[in-house]
């Protein structure tokens, strides 16, 4: 099927039971689920004897990646336990699948750590705060996202040299924010839930220092244009043609494929991508022509997948860069079930649109030689969290934002009333997940040390940039 379009009968989403119940009844049903999985059951983490080897899981997840880029992936992961955690979603997915859950499913992020949140511009040019990485998205238990997020705050606090109580506080603020905002979302109407977004976050910052830093970030991002910033930095003119600059091993042109054949493959994939856009955006895209494409190394966990930047330009020389990113099946799929979408690029796009308050208008998907990709603008307006320079107060405040954003995303795709009923009004659930987060942060340290031992033993090749 062209571009991996699913058959209509296969399309399923996270939805309520066929017999709709009132908000009060759904809350009560969520509370009853505590009999199946008590809130305290979320506290326990003990590695089972038959736990899969974490290094083996990482190596398996590198299969089908570009071989000469895999050492870069491992080189980035070896920098710290925090960097390792960011690239080890496949390990935690395997562990979370061993734990009891309430049974309530949502559209899950799948790789929900604090660096996958941030500010970005909506198509209307408003700045909002939201989740911004969906490579692993899939319908799954909501607890999996929240636990991975809470653990990331403990690890980030340790990475910044904070005392243990300060790291605990950041994780607790995140969990509590999720619970309290889920209560709020349980009380609003279905249509109103779709209107919810986190904007004007600067007003929520109490620290003058951090308010000034964030305001400066926003001002810089909002005024940075593709033509004035990205285009001169990323391109050069060769023989009268505009080309993306090579910067190996991070940006380079594909070799070993005939120019004519490669040009045809790129244009075929671009046409396939065009068909996934709404009609009005097809009209906009038709004003552009493909000028060049180059491989680009991105992220930590994504390193080695076939990712590229695509330069397209109008007849008047207006540039636009698109990021083309390869995706495989979600790390959650062996445990949460197979995606209903035959193209994993479409899985990512559908999940992103469902979870985000607003998405990049150029978001679409394509296929080339049996490989699946999704497409979005490169950078655009993007405000990344400066976690590495956060003080303990800033990390705790940021934890509150992330818990809020995750609650909004889960409430949009799932049943907020049932989740709220399960969570309850006390801090019992918060305490349980915090205990898990501390224990699993220790597990991550052990896995990281095993990873370093594999490097020292020559089992894993690394390239330090």
Secondary structure, DSSP 8 states (H G I E B T S, - for coil): -GGG---GGG---S---SS---HHHHHHHHHHGGGTS-GGGGG-----TT---HHHHHHHHTTTS-HHHHHHHHHHHTT-HHHHHHT-HHHHHHHHTTS---S-EEEE-SS--GGGEEEEE-TT--EEEEE---TT-EEEEHHHHHHHHHHHHHHHHHHTT--HHHHHHHHHHHHHHHHHHHHHHHTS-HHHHHH--EE-GGGG---HHHHHHHHHHHHHHHH--IIIIIHHHHEEEETTEEEE--BTTTEE---SS-HHHHHHHHHHHHHHHHTTS-HHHHHHHTTEEEEEEEEE--SSTTTTS-EEEEEEEETT--EEEEEEEE--S-TTHHHH---S-SSHHHHHHHHHHHHSSS--TT-EEEEETTEEEEEEESSSSEEE--GGG--HHHHHHHHHHHHHHHHHHHHHHS-HHHHHHHH-SSSHHHHHHHHHHHHHHHHHHHHHHHHHHHHHTTSS-----
